[in-house]
């Protein structure tokens, strides 16, 4: 059945049971920008609760993001995740949309069985809280409303669809993380972020040049002294990962971008440095 905003407490319980980072604002945003589906069931205590979920975020006409495939521990091994996933895929197929998702190692085998194929990968890194007090480099500046056309012009070809509504929502949630880099008065890179249950998620970050990515990351890390997550693409880690490790970031787990109904991931990931997170892309 469709999930509604009144299902937020149950949805939060699902992501908490998996030790995922989503908070109420994440779930509210996903259910506003997309659609969620769930299964309500009674456990041994007789209480009916939201037992399983899936979220579908449409991005343009060609594909949609599939995420939040979750089942409470007490309801696992009943086929709920597969049932919801197949329901989501059937709906997307009827719309002529492909499905894209970022799989954890635990979920990868399930998605392969449903016909998803691998494209490229990234990994999550975490930094614990650090004392505030460092200075900004001056190489980047806060995002302004006038920057949105330029930001969308960078993001759309990289991601594969216009997700301006999502990007604006992220900028509103955490203005301190919303920064751009300029060259000759032209925006050449940007970074956004959002608050989370355990840590702030930094991303997406789009920049063709590693030096620009470094500048954006450096100033964002100064602006956000608390615990941080970031999802760094494998293809960008050669130059950036040693520096991030020097800043205290440690490996958490890998992810694989997978597709269903097409042969490769949408967009041109060459300029993607940090993904927005597996629930958003």
Wavefront OBJ file of the C-alpha trace (Angstrom):
o trace
v 0.000 0.000 0.000
v 1.210 3.584 -0.579
v 3.098 5.247 2.255
v 1.864 8.596 3.507
v 3.288 11.218 5.811
v 1.437 9.643 8.727
v 3.669 6.606 8.190
v 6.787 8.618 9.069
v 7.229 7.076 12.561
v 7.124 3.584 11.081
v 9.458 4.582 8.273
v 11.952 5.986 10.758
v 11.759 2.756 12.742
v 12.665 0.835 9.581
v 15.790 2.846 8.784
v 16.803 2.862 12.462
v 16.525 -0.938 12.569
v 19.093 -1.091 9.738
v 21.355 1.520 11.413
v 20.946 3.801 8.400
v 21.427 7.556 8.582
v 18.015 8.832 7.413
v 16.074 11.212 9.642
v 12.510 12.465 9.408
v 13.447 15.200 6.927
v 14.894 12.564 4.574
v 11.762 10.439 4.661
v 9.507 13.467 4.340
v 11.455 14.664 1.308
v 11.407 11.249 -0.375
v 7.680 10.804 0.159
v 7.060 14.322 -1.170
v 9.271 14.072 -4.256
v 8.448 10.427 -4.980
v 6.265 7.561 -3.803
v 6.724 5.031 -1.057
v 5.103 1.628 -0.707
v 4.913 -0.508 2.397
v 3.573 -3.632 4.000
v 1.891 -3.431 7.391
v 1.833 -6.615 9.418
v 1.383 -7.852 12.976
v 4.333 -9.353 14.847
v 4.234 -11.873 17.677
v 3.137 -9.146 20.090
v -0.029 -8.638 18.036
v 0.782 -5.010 17.189
v 0.443 -4.034 13.516
v 3.306 -1.907 12.295
v 5.072 -0.887 9.104
v 7.079 -4.034 8.405
v 8.712 -3.247 5.048
v 9.202 -0.379 2.615
v 10.418 0.713 -0.796
v 10.671 4.243 -2.225
v 10.574 5.278 -5.886
v 11.880 8.716 -6.919
v 11.134 9.617 -10.575
v 13.915 11.547 -12.292
v 12.644 12.767 -15.646
v 10.841 10.442 -18.035
v 13.551 7.823 -18.528
v 14.350 6.420 -15.095
v 13.519 6.447 -11.405
v 15.523 5.865 -8.264
v 14.638 2.863 -6.123
v 15.696 2.983 -2.487
v 14.795 2.306 1.134
v 14.219 -1.413 0.536
v 13.909 -2.239 4.218
v 12.335 -4.919 6.388
v 12.083 -4.921 10.179
v 14.123 -7.769 11.684
v 11.016 -9.509 13.054
v 9.507 -9.728 9.555
v 12.486 -10.877 7.511
v 12.500 -14.037 5.380
v 8.843 -13.579 4.454
v 9.541 -12.257 0.959
v 8.372 -8.725 1.759
v 11.390 -6.997 0.207
v 11.111 -8.950 -3.041
v 7.361 -8.343 -3.183
v 7.735 -4.576 -2.808
v 10.672 -4.414 -5.195
v 8.759 -6.282 -7.881
v 5.768 -4.012 -7.344
v 7.999 -0.961 -7.872
v 9.628 -2.456 -10.972
v 6.274 -3.373 -12.509
v 5.041 0.179 -12.050
v 8.173 1.648 -13.605
v 8.013 -0.784 -16.531
v 4.431 0.296 -17.205
v 5.644 3.915 -17.302
v 8.521 3.078 -19.642
v 11.090 3.981 -16.982
v 14.231 2.094 -16.073
v 15.179 1.569 -12.426
v 18.459 2.642 -10.834
v 19.712 1.995 -7.309
v 22.835 1.916 -5.162
v 23.253 -1.513 -3.589
v 24.979 -2.427 -0.365
v 26.912 -5.704 -0.346
v 24.065 -7.252 1.665
v 21.447 -6.311 -0.930
v 23.489 -6.884 -4.070
v 22.604 -10.567 -4.541
v 18.887 -9.823 -4.156
v 19.005 -7.184 -6.871
v 20.955 -9.453 -9.218
v 18.209 -12.057 -8.858
v 15.653 -9.424 -9.900
v 17.601 -8.588 -13.076
v 19.690 -5.596 -11.994
v 23.189 -5.285 -13.456
v 26.299 -3.552 -12.099
v 27.655 -0.310 -13.536
v 30.130 1.592 -11.319
v 30.942 1.824 -7.640
v 31.656 4.160 -4.770
v 32.431 3.881 -1.089
v 31.282 5.600 2.075
v 33.762 7.254 4.407
v 33.124 8.716 7.849
v 34.859 11.440 9.804
v 34.162 11.964 13.486
v 33.456 15.406 14.908
v 36.346 17.848 14.990
v 36.899 21.133 16.844
v 35.697 24.206 14.997
v 38.031 27.099 14.277
v 39.798 26.470 10.960
v 39.563 29.184 8.301
v 37.947 28.956 4.867
v 40.298 28.914 1.896
v 38.461 31.693 0.065
v 38.471 29.572 -3.094
v 34.732 28.860 -2.856
v 31.676 30.819 -1.766
v 28.145 30.161 -0.463
v 25.557 29.207 -3.064
v 23.236 32.004 -4.221
v 19.781 31.781 -5.771
v 21.208 33.121 -9.032
v 23.492 30.063 -9.241
v 20.727 27.509 -9.849
v 20.730 27.599 -13.660
v 24.474 27.006 -13.683
v 24.225 24.272 -11.046
v 21.542 22.430 -12.996
v 23.600 22.807 -16.184
v 26.451 20.981 -14.412
v 24.340 18.399 -12.601
v 21.853 17.298 -15.262
v 24.319 15.795 -17.761
v 26.337 14.246 -14.930
v 23.397 12.614 -13.170
v 21.359 11.929 -16.302
v 18.219 13.909 -15.450
v 17.169 17.236 -14.004
v 16.816 16.889 -10.232
v 16.578 20.578 -9.467
v 13.768 20.141 -6.930
v 15.886 17.747 -4.884
v 18.985 19.947 -5.046
v 17.048 22.993 -3.888
v 15.575 21.006 -1.012
v 19.075 19.960 0.081
v 20.355 23.536 -0.087
v 17.480 24.691 2.119
v 18.102 21.946 4.655
v 21.784 22.698 5.181
v 22.847 26.093 3.795
v 26.297 25.793 5.409
v 27.144 22.915 3.050
v 25.856 24.607 -0.108
v 28.915 26.047 -1.838
v 30.116 26.733 -5.373
v 33.474 27.237 -7.075
v 33.864 29.853 -9.803
v 36.299 30.565 -12.604
v 36.048 33.785 -14.545
v 32.624 34.441 -13.013
v 31.349 31.030 -14.147
v 30.285 28.269 -11.747
v 32.512 25.236 -12.369
v 31.585 23.073 -9.387
v 29.209 22.779 -6.453
v 28.603 20.797 -3.301
v 25.515 20.290 -1.130
v 24.761 18.376 2.059
v 22.057 17.447 4.528
v 21.628 16.652 8.167
v 21.280 13.009 9.148
v 20.378 10.891 12.139
v 23.994 9.900 12.869
v 26.072 12.303 10.771
v 25.822 15.013 8.143
v 25.903 13.648 4.584
v 28.103 15.681 2.215
v 27.063 15.335 -1.432
v 26.403 15.598 -4.237
v 29.639 17.202 -5.340
v 30.101 17.875 -9.048
v 33.457 19.076 -10.396
v 35.402 18.046 -13.465
v 38.735 18.996 -11.907
v 40.174 17.318 -8.790
v 41.622 20.645 -7.657
v 38.155 22.218 -7.704
v 36.722 19.212 -5.869
v 39.458 19.574 -3.246
v 38.642 23.258 -2.737
v 34.935 22.565 -2.321
v 35.567 19.718 0.094
v 38.108 21.659 2.131
v 35.773 24.595 2.728
v 32.788 22.340 3.394
v 34.716 20.366 6.014
v 35.569 23.626 7.769
v 31.923 24.695 7.700
v 30.755 21.347 9.138
v 32.848 20.363 12.165
v 30.460 17.596 13.269
v 30.553 13.923 12.227
v 30.355 13.503 8.446
v 29.598 10.887 5.823
v 30.599 11.178 2.199
v 30.194 8.752 -0.700
v 33.290 9.010 -2.917
v 33.235 7.538 -6.409
v 35.880 4.877 -6.963
v 37.161 6.641 -10.068
v 37.897 9.838 -8.094
v 39.643 8.330 -5.080
v 43.220 8.118 -6.413
v 43.952 11.786 -5.718
v 41.286 12.667 -3.159
v 41.268 9.670 -0.825
v 44.766 10.150 0.658
v 43.881 13.738 1.525
v 40.521 12.694 2.987
v 42.209 10.043 5.099
v 44.558 12.717 6.401
v 41.447 14.659 7.458
v 40.310 11.682 9.525
v 37.938 9.915 7.119
v 37.757 6.144 7.446
v 36.230 3.565 5.125
v 32.733 2.358 6.059
v 31.368 0.216 3.200
v 31.148 -0.030 -0.596
v 28.140 0.515 -2.853
v 27.408 -0.553 -6.430
v 25.243 1.487 -8.794
v 22.915 -0.971 -10.522
v 20.357 -0.616 -13.309
v 17.265 -2.518 -14.415
v 15.763 -2.012 -17.865
v 18.860 -0.452 -19.393
v 22.491 -1.440 -19.947
v 24.375 1.360 -18.219
v 23.912 4.010 -15.571
v 22.307 7.260 -16.720
v 24.416 10.364 -17.129
v 28.154 10.895 -17.438
v 29.723 10.199 -14.052
v 33.082 11.692 -15.085
v 32.303 14.905 -13.162
v 30.627 13.273 -10.139
v 32.923 13.288 -7.123
v 30.457 12.555 -4.315
v 27.077 10.890 -4.756
v 24.071 12.359 -2.937
v 23.626 9.147 -0.960
v 22.159 5.749 -1.899
v 18.625 6.836 -1.052
v 18.780 9.787 -3.482
v 21.440 9.053 -6.097
l 1 2 3 4 5 6 7 8 9 10 11 12 13 14 15 16 17 18 19 20 21 22 23 24 25 26 27 28 29 30 31 32 33 34 35 36 37 38 39 40 41 42 43 44 45 46 47 48 49 50 51 52 53 54 55 56 57 58 59 60 61 62 63 64 65 66 67 68 69 70 71 72 73 74 75 76 77 78 79 80 81 82 83 84 85 86 87 88 89 90 91 92 93 94 95 96 97 98 99 100 101 102 103 104 105 106 107 108 109 110 111 112 113 114 115 116 117 118 119 120 121 122 123 124 125 126 127 128 129 130 131 132 133 134 135 136 137 138 139 140 141 142 143 144 145 146 147 148 149 150 151 152 153 154 155 156 157 158 159 160 161 162 163 164 165 166 167 168 169 170 171 172 173 174 175 176 177 178 179 180 181 182 183 184 185 186 187 188 189 190 191 192 193 194 195 196 197 198 199 200 201 202 203 204 205 206 207 208 209 210 211 212 213 214 215 216 217 218 219 220 221 222 223 224 225 226 227 228 229 230 231 232 233 234 235 236 237 238 239 240 241 242 243 244 245 246 247 248 249 250 251 252 253 254 255 256 257 258 259 260 261 262 263 264 265 266 267 268 269 270 271 272 273 274 275 276 277 278 279 280 281
